[in-house]
Each structure stands twice: as C-alpha cells, then as structure tokens.
Amino acid sequence: MQTEIQNLIDHPETLREVLKLKQLDGLIRKVTTVWGQTITMRYRVSEGRSEARFDSESEQDLVGSSGIFAKVLTKCKIDTFNSCLTYTPNGGYKIWFTLHLSYQHFNGGSNGMGIASFWFENGKWTMSDYKDENEEK
C-alpha cells in the first residue's frame, strides 16, 4: 500500500481536509435531503483486495424516514457500492464510488439502488448519474 494512502488509513482524522469532504457532504446533501431530514455521513479509507477503498455510510438507519416502506423494511441506509482510491505523485488522489440506498425486507431479502456516482480529481468532487441531473444543465 502506498505511503499516502496508508497515512489516510492510519490517520482517519485527516480525511476531511485531505479529501475535501466538506465538498462531498454538500453534493450528498443535494441528492439525499428531503424535507425535515438531513443525512450525516461517515467516511473511511480501507485496504481492498487489490486497491484501496473509499467508504461512506449514513450514520442513521433510515427505516423511520422511508414512508410506507417503513412497514416492510428492517434496515435502510445510504452507503458505498463499489469504490476505488488511488494516488499518484503527479495526479494526487483520485476516488470514484457509487452512493447506494441499501435496504432489507422483514422476511429476509435485501437489495439496493444507486443514488449517484461521485468522482474526486484535482482536489474537486463531481457528481453524475442522479435524478434530475439533466434538468440542471
């Protein structure tokens, strides 16, 4: 594991500044906030099988905020589905991941769906593949 990435794993308190997580929080808020509810995210970097992973996860269980679906869900949260974090001396950190709504039914089954795709490059976060994306352009 590269020294720069290992430092993020060993010192998670540096993530917010190094990876500009305030920018990311704003984008996630844009695609997840509904009236009367704000999602708070936790972030971490971990070692994957072949590359480092960037993980995000909602701090709260969202079953109570899921309307009629609260009657059939036992778990509901926002988390990361697929991610990658790399570092090069010339390009710095690069991250991509899909923000995912994950849920579990009271009779067992679990599933999820993508909310948006995120990319970090050159110190800036961008977002794509989200509802209403085309209406903003």
N, C-alpha and C positions, 0 to 999 in steps of 0.2 A: 504494500500500500504506500502510495506517495506520501511524503512528509506533510505536505499542505493539507491533504485530505485526512491523514491520521490526526493532525492537530485539531481539525473540526470534530472528529470523533472523541478525542481525549478532552477537549475543552468546549463542550456544548454552549457555554455561556458566550462564546464568540460568534455563534451563528448569526444572531440578529444583525450585527454590524457587517460582518464579512459578506454575508449573502443577501444583504439589503431586505430583510424580512418585513420591514415596515411597508415597503412597496408591495410585496406579495400579499400581506394582510389586506391591503386596500383592494387589490384585484379579487381576492377570495370573497371579501365582503360584498363586492359588486355582484357576484354570481350566486351568493348563498343567502343574503339577508332578505328576510321578509318582514312585514310589519310586526313590530314588537319583539323581534328576535335578532340577536347578534351571535354569530358563531365565533368561538375563540379557538384558535388552532395551536397545536404543539408541533414543534419541528425537531427532527434529529437526523444525523448522518450516521450510517452504519455500513459495515463491510458486507457486500453481497458475494455471490458465488464467484463472479469474475470482475465486477466493477463495484464501486461504491454506490450506495443507495441514498436518496433523499426522501425522508418520510414526513408526511404531515397527517395530522389526525385531529378531529374535533375533540375538545376537552369534555363536552357534554354528550350524553345519549339523547338523541332527537326523537325518540318514540312519542313523547308527550307533545311534540310540536308537529306531528305528522297528520293531523286532522283525522279523518275517518280511518286511515291506515293504522292509527294507534290501537284500534280494536283487534288487529291481526298481527302486529309486529311485536317481537320481544326485544329486538335490538335494532337500532338505526343510528348510523354515524357517517360522518364525512371523513374520508381517509385517502391515502395514496394507492393507486393501482398502476403498477409499472413506474419505474423511475430510474434515473441514471445521473451520477455526478462525476464529472471528470475535471482534471486540472492540467493545464499546460503553462509553461513559463510565459509564452507569448500571448496566449488567449485568456489566461486566467481560468476562473471557474466557469463551467457550463453545466446546466442542470436541465433536465426535462422530466415531466411527470404528468399523469392524468389525475385530476381530483375526482373522486368517486363517491357516490352515495351507496353505502353498503347496508343491507338490512337482512333480518332473519325473521321468518314466519313462526308463529307459535307451534305449529305442527312439525317444525324441523327445518325445512328448506331455507336456503339463503341465496341471495343474488345481489345484484347491484347494477349501477349505470353510471356512465361518465357524465360529469358536470361540465368540465372544461379541461383543456390542455394548457400547460404552462411551460415556459422556456426562459432560462436565465442565461444571458450572454452579455459581455461587455458592461457588467455592473447594472443591467437593467432587466426587469421582468416583463414578459409579454404573455398574453393570453389569447387562445383561439378555441374554436370548436365548442362554443357555448350558445345557449338560447339567446336570441335577439342580436347575435353578432352582426348579421347582415343589415339590420335596421340601424346600426350605429355608424355605418360607413356612408 
